[in-house]
Amino acid sequence: MDILQSVILGIIQGLTEFIPISSSAHLIVLPWLFGWGERMLNSLTFDVSLHLGTLIAVLSYFAADWLRLIKAGLASIAERRIGRDPDRRMAWFLIIGTIPGGVAGLLAESTIEALFHRPGVPVAAASMTMLAVILALLGAFLLLAERLAGHLRTMDQLSLKDVLLIGLAQALAIFPGVSRSGATITAGLALGLKREAAARFSFLLSAPIIAGAGGKSLWTIAREIQANGLASFDLAAFGLGFLAAAGSGYLCIKYLLRFLAKHPVTVFVFYRWALAALIIGVVAARS
């Protein structure tokens, strides 16, 4: 992977991690379309490492929120009481909502990796077709949630049941094409949240799961470097991709929240359908 490719993928990752159009799908589709060949470490490692850039984006954008939530969470542990404090409730809700996604990642990551990230093996047409179907289906669910939702509730009105349902939706993001933000925003809208509230909770909920996956990825990278070494060029590409993801991710959060405060998510639905149609067309043309 050259530097330009890593920067492009970093920008794409930063934008698509938070826009509900699936970052993992784009990181598979772009190299597949343009024949870029094997990605760094031939696995999910480069994908998740770019996610570390978006982790920095979500932590920095919501820095004040995270400091307040961590303080409230620690206070609830020290006092052994949550009470009605909204920050204490939200801190624990984020922990609880992360559990389904963490379990799904531990159980299914190797299976998904075998479908889309086998070293030296091009992504199969069947896998790309499945990716297109997932993109289209989740787009339909997002549109349905947008059209039927009440758009009245705020984050403070979330219940434990709501959080578990949104957490289960996040667990589906293990499948490329689902979109972590797409699944959680769809679930939030279906539960009656305002668009901006659904997106804000989605972004906050993404941080722990990205941190966990990123930590696992860094451990894998460290073992690869120890065993095989890593050229400085690859390190430069990795670093620039990380920075590109962090910068584009921060800007994406900022402007997407403003957009959702006034506009529906319909444009993202149509984009998902267009991308799915493109994938199917290319698969058919290459058959």
KOLKOLMI-859946 format. One record per residue (C-alpha): y, x, z. Coordinates in steps of 0.001 Angstrom, whole numbers, padded with zeros to 6 digits, always signed. Example, Ala and Ser with C-alpha at 12.3 -4.5 7.8 and 13.67 -1.06 7.14 Angstrom:
-004500+012300+007800-001060+013670+007140
//
This chain:
+000000+000000+000000+003377+001430-000957+006619+001037+000950+008071-001632-001352+004992-003825-000989+005018-003528+002802+008725-004454+002964+008201-007455+000676+005240-008636+002752+007267-008071+005923+010097-010266+004664+007627-012915+003514+005915-012793+006908+009178-013171+008802+010232-016175+006739+006905-017975+006496+005822-017502+010118+008407-020044+011223+008877-022157+008103+005878-024552+008047+004364-023163+004838+001778-020679+006257+002459-016965+006588-001239-016053+006382-001571-017909+003073+001355-015999+001572+000022-012638+002764-003217-013454+000945-001723-015079-002157+000882-012439-003056-001489-009428-003256-004036-011678-005021-001505-012836-007612+000001-009417-008340-003129-007307-007956-001794-005164-005162-005310-004316-004058-006390-003494-000522-003957-003984+002327-003488-001648+005254-006771-001103+007120-008450-003619+004768-008467-006379+007346-006400-008828+009352-004811-005853+011095-001828-005539+008762-001234-009306+008869-001178-009374+012648+000860-006181+012842+003537-007877+010756+003259-010708+013268+004470-008203+015857+007742-008110+013961+008024-011879+014201+007119-011624+017885+010181-009441+018401+012189-012045+016474+011089-014976+018633+011443-013031+021880+014931-011808+021032+016233-015114+019690+015002-017017+022750+015631-014142+025188+017648-016263+027602+014990-018980+027539+012186-016489+028163+013971-014864+031103+014583-018273+032664+010999-019442+032055+009425-016242+033396+011586-016418+036512+010650-020074+037014+006960-019395+036426+006874-016554+038940+008739-018704+041462+006157-021474+041056+003381-018979+041784+005167-017530+044805+005883-020978+046233+002633-022516+044958+004605-025468+043730+005822-026678+040349+007567-029869+041379+009915-031499+038918+011716-028344+037882+011746-028499+034030+011593-024719+033612+008569-024406+035898+006815-027191+034014+007647-025630+030646+006445-022183+031732+003034-023586+032644+002967-025843+029600+003341-022784+027375+000440-021075+029150-001773-024155+028905-000815-024800+025278-001780-021242+024334-005379-021520+025575-006889-023470+022621-005430-021029+020084-006629-018021+022069-010160-019396+022288-010191-020234+018566-009059-016723+017713-011791-015107+019787-014511-017343+018361-013560-017620+014692-011538-014547+013709-014501-012587+012343-015643-015542+010239-012201-016005+008698-011883-012273+008120-015153-012302+006175-013758-014948+003822-010428-013318+003035-010410-009662+004156-013630-007896+003177-012910-004242+002295-013357-003493-001401-014231-007101-002248-011688-009296-004120-010963-012650-002531-013424-015134-004033-012227-017997-006203-013921-020423-003810-011932-019014-000889-008663-019332-002816-009538-022894-003787-010211-023697-000137-006846-022142+000738-005115-024391-001802-006828-027495-000444-005777-026632+003125-002177-026051+002011-002081-029439+000276-003789-031372+003076-001552-029996+005821+001425-030779+003640+000267-034387+003478-000139-034532+007268+003330-033019+007738+004833-035632+005416+002996-038431+007220+004257-037209+010600+007805-036944+009241+007771-040466+007821+006099-042218+010773+007609-040293+013695+010285-041722+015963+012254-038442+016283+013517-039505+019713+011866-037312+022371+013068-033974+023707+011103-030994+025032+011775-032059+028617+009838-035270+027942+006622-033510+026990+003564-034379+029065+000450-032332+029767-001444-034435+027226+001219-033732+024594+001038-029999+025244-002758-029953+024975-002615-031809+021665-000014-029412+020274-002084-026490+021569-005160-027840+019781-003091-028120+016609-002058-024477+016989-005735-023523+017221-006198-024782+013649-003861-022015+012454-006812-019613+012544-007471-020957+009040-005141-019469+006397-003038-022180+004812-002721-024297+007945+000436-022560+009274+000910-022103+012993+004379-023622+012893+003263-026263+010409+000437-027467+012642+002465-027489+015858+005575-029013+014294+003396-031694+012679+001793-032451+016040+005186-032487+017762+006624-034891+015204+003560-037119+015464+004152-037278+019223+007709-038470+018627+009667-035258+019191+012951-034681+017438+012573-032216+014561+014589-029483+016278+012703-029999+019559+009349-029853+017772+010362-026616+016057+011772-025036+019225+008605-025770+021211+006509-024537+018282+008360-021219+018203+008135-020719+021972+004436-021588+021934+003784-019076+019170+004951-016067+021201+001994-015730+023620-000613-016180+020886+001131-013692+018573+001427-011218+021452-002280-011499+022219-003337-011128+018599-000859-008297+018090-002135-006421+021127-005692-006691+019838-004512-005500+016432-002707-002479+017866-005877-001512+019708-007789-001718+016417-005161+000408+014675-005309+003014+017452-009074+003263+017081-008757+003565+013277-006204+006351+013631-008344+008169+016186-011404+007953+013975-009975+008454+010484-006330+009439+010808-003443+007707+009053-001116+009328+006541+002582+009426+007397+003290+007381+004247+001173+004557+005573+002961+004799+008904+006317+004529+007145+005162+001486+005206+003828-000084+008385+007089+000531+010250+009316-000782+007473+007156-003886+007154+007482-004453+010882+011272-004144+010746+011494-006415+007715+009428-009077+009487+011542-008838+012646+014857-009126+010818+013862-011924+008450+012087-013766+011264+015164-013760+013492+017377-015101+010717+014773-017682+009785+014622-019096+013326+018399-019265+013516+018934-021137+010275+015761-023237+010335+016732-024805+013678+020128-025668+012193+018470-027121+009093+016031-029282+011051+018824-030676+013191+020129-032498+010121+017370-032570+007488+013739-033748+007185+010806-031408+006518+010061-032950+003109+011146-029870+001155+008440-027808+002867+005813-030407+001988+006692-030193-001699+006642-026391-001534+003127-026431-000035+001923-028728-002801+003533-026560-005480+001911-023404-004071-001469-025157-003885-001135-026227-007521-000209-022657-008522-003290-021256-006777-005581-023789-008447-004002-023038-011822-004469-019279-011456-008066-019705-010258-008795-021878-013302-007104-019407-015660-009086-016463-014272-012451-018259-014346
//
